[in-house]
Structures are given as C-alpha cells and as structure tokens.
Amino acid sequence: MDAQADILRRLREYESRNVTYLDPRGGWPVVWERVQGVHVWDVTGKRYLDLTAAFGVAAAGHSNRAVVKAGQKQMSQLLHAMGDVHPHARKAELVEALSRVTFERWGVGRGKTLLGSSGFEAVEAALKTAILFTQKRGVVVFEGAYHGLGYGALNATHRPYFRNPFESQLREFGHFVEFPQTSADLTKVEFQIRHYFRRERIGSILVEPIQARAGCRIPPQGFLPLLRKLCNEEGVLLILDEIYTGFGRTGKWFACEHQGVAPDIICLGKALTGGFPMSACVGRADIMDAAWPESTGEALHTSTFLGHPVGCAMALAQIQQLEELRLPERSAALGEYLAMELAEMAARVEYFHAEGRALGLMGGFQLMLPTGEPATRAVLEIIKKLLHHGFIFLPEGEAGNVVSITPPLIIPDADLAKAMEMLATLVRETSE
Ligand SMILES: Cc1ncc(COP(=O)(O)O)c(C=O)c1O
C-alpha cells in the first residue's frame, strides 16, 4: 500500500467517519505534506497550485517566511501564557494592531478585542457582547449565512444540513431574512427586518458583507448602509462577520469598506494569523466597555488558549506582511482580472447556465443545469479533475454548485491565468 493510501486507511479507521470525505472511486482527497507560497505538495511529491488559500487562511502565502519565523521565535521563547490571568507582550501588541487596522482606520475611535481560537468563537463573543450591551436576545441573520458550527453560532448559521441534527438543542434566537442579490431586493429586506424589530426583542444584526460559503454571494451597493441606518434608528448593534472576507481578501482591508460602512463589532479569523488557530471579536471601545464589566478576577468569557503567544506573534507578522506587500491592493488589481475572466468564461459556456462573480480575490463560478437545477455533480467532477491536473479548488454554495476561487493574495498573475484556463477547459469538457 502506498503512503497516501495508508494514511487514508488510518483516518478511515480512527478518525470520526464524518470528518474526511473519502471518494469511494478514489482520487479525493490528497494528503498534504508541505506548502510554500501558492503551492502544496502531497505525500507522493506531486505539486499543486492552491486556489483556496486553504479556506482563505494563507492570504500572505502558505508558510510565509516572516510569519513562520515570528512563530518559531515565539515558540522557543514563550510557548504558552495564561490567557486571562498572566498576559504577555505580544497580546498587547496584537490588540493594539487590531484596533489600528479596523476602527482607527475607519476614523471611529478605538477598537477593543476579545481573542479566541476558532472563527465561531469570535461570532459567539460578538453575540455575547450584543446581549450584554442591549439586554435583547434576538439577532437578525440572513438566509445562506455561515457563521460557524458551535452551538451559539449555529443559531445564526442558516443551512439546514448543519442545523437539523441539533435543532432540538438550539436556542433559536436567530431570525432569518433574505440576503439581497440585487438593489430591487433591498426594500423587501428592509420590510422583513422592520417586521422582526417590531415583533421580537432584537439586539443585533449579524451579517457577512459577502456570503463566502454560500458561494460568493455579493450583495448590492446600499445593503450595508441600509443595515447601518436600521441599527442606528433602533439602537441595535451591527456585527460584521469578516472571518472570510477580512484582511484584503476582497480588495480592501475589510469588505465593509466597499460600502463605506463601519460596524459596531467585527469578527475576524482565518487570514488573521496565516495558519495558527486564532480569531478576534473587535468592538468599538465604548460599546465593549459598556457591555463587559471590568474583571474582578474571573473573566466572564475566556478559554485556556486565549491570546496564544504563538498566534499573536504570527498575527503581528501576517498583518505586517499584508501591509508591506500591499496585498489588499494586489487583491483589488487581480480581482478586476478575475471578475472579467469569470464573466467571459460564463458567457462562453453552452450547456450549463453559468454565472461568474468576484470581488478582489474572492470569486465564484456557479453552474446550473438547463433544467434550472444546481449542477452539483458536474461541479464536483470538475473540481476533482482540476485536482488531478494539479489545481486545488473547493466547491461552495448550499448545493455545492459553485467553484470557489480564493487563492493566496500573492498569486502571480500567470498562475491565476493558468488556473482560469484549466477551469475553462474542464467546464467545456464536462459540458460535452
Ligand atoms: C464567514 C464565516 N464565519 C465564521 C466561520 C467559522 O470559522 P471557524 O471554522 O474557524 O469556526 C467561517 C468559516 O468558514 C466563515 O466563513
């Protein structure tokens, strides 16, 4: 048995069978061995171009040298500190840096941060902040939303696939409204939100500025300003989940900047560290101070690894890399090419009804069958073939019929072009 087959066999025998999808026909997944920049090598030595940045994490490139160096140095000096008890210098530097790149850049005061490990924890910290601040339990959330899978965040995640098995234990404080696709939808969305404002005790609106896992759904201009206006009118907090869209992914530091709106709280994760599990809930300082009482010795919200020194050191280096390499600007420039390429590709597709969309280096290519059904099987087949040809892509969307494109922001122009050409070829072959 070769190395890859042996590893997959062990996973099948000892890992929860719900975790790793093993295609019974073979060819999926591949076992990663090492990474550098935009490339991944599997255990057989085969090299791949990564168009996912591994869920958007490797924004400054996989194993970015400065980030790895910062992590290694920190690891040898102080591997672990004491979360909410005895802190360390990197944590102070990071919360200051997070304030600088968010609320201070937007010119709305300072930010104060609660650090966590996974994205869903940042969302849950934001939800706790909102109930402490407003004393209102209800949260307006959006159809198609993905905010993570912890029991708190799951209330705000829309997809029945994730919720149904646990529905009986969910608290049901999320009220779902439509996620707008065009400006014509905005009136309907406003009507639905006002309905919940009247009927429920709503303390916050939680929203992704672009729905990433729903298949790169980009709302119309005017959407975030509308939410901002409704929140201001009712004293409701606007929480933006920028766990996927943050740190340059969409061509700005944060996607909310495309619509000129500053939130009350922003949730960050993924690209924050470039590869260490860390997340952040950053709120406007006055709101955070009003919501959270000063600690008298026992924090209300903490965890063993809160503010992990290695994560903090890596996040600081990652933020510096994003700044020095001007990666949000690079993402914007390459994003124009990506949007054009996807639109042209969609226009050339004959059998399927195709739609391409992108903002910065967050793109999606959606395929529907002539019957109007999502082309789920075809998209999976295309992604598997892409893998075979040395390109890593992921399917997204509720029906898995969107090819998601979120490469490291350092991807060379020629590599992106090569990947788009291969995608176009395989879409064409699959239509024939
Ligand atoms: C917008 C958004 N929020 C929250 C999460 C959850 O993050 P994590 O998987 O780190 O808990 C994700 C993960 O994909 C996400 O895309």
The ligand as an SDF file (V2000), in Angstrom:
LIG
                    3D

 16 16  0  0  0  0  0  0  0  0999 V2000
  -17.9550   33.9240    7.4240 C   0  0  0  0  0  0  0  0  0  0  0  0
  -17.5230   32.8330    8.3500 C   0  0  0  0  0  0  0  0  0  0  0  0
  -17.7870   32.9400    9.6570 N   0  0  0  0  0  0  0  0  0  0  0  0
  -17.4100   32.0130   10.5520 C   0  0  0  0  0  0  0  0  0  0  0  0
  -16.7520   30.8740   10.1410 C   0  0  0  0  0  0  0  0  0  0  0  0
  -16.3660   29.8420   11.1380 C   0  0  0  0  0  0  0  0  0  0  0  0
  -14.9990   29.8320   11.3480 O   0  0  0  0  0  0  0  0  0  0  0  0
  -14.3060   28.5580   12.0200 P   0  0  0  0  0  0  0  0  0  0  0  0
  -14.4960   27.4320   11.0450 O   0  0  0  0  0  0  0  0  0  0  0  0
  -12.8760   28.9730   12.1780 O   0  0  0  0  0  0  0  0  0  0  0  0
  -15.0030   28.3200   13.3140 O   0  0  0  0  0  0  0  0  0  0  0  0
  -16.4540   30.7040    8.7830 C   0  0  0  0  0  0  0  0  0  0  0  0
  -15.7830   29.5030    8.2870 C   0  0  0  0  0  0  0  0  0  0  0  0
  -15.7440   29.2020    7.1300 O   0  0  0  0  0  0  0  0  0  0  0  0
  -16.8690   31.7070    7.8570 C   0  0  0  0  0  0  0  0  0  0  0  0
  -16.6420   31.5850    6.5500 O   0  0  0  0  0  0  0  0  0  0  0  0
  1  2  1  0
  2  3  1  0
  2 15  2  0
  3  4  2  0
  4  5  1  0
  5  6  1  0
  5 12  2  0
  6  7  1  0
  7  8  1  0
  8  9  2  0
  8 10  1  0
  8 11  1  0
 12 13  1  0
 12 15  1  0
 13 14  2  0
 15 16  1  0
M  END
$$$$
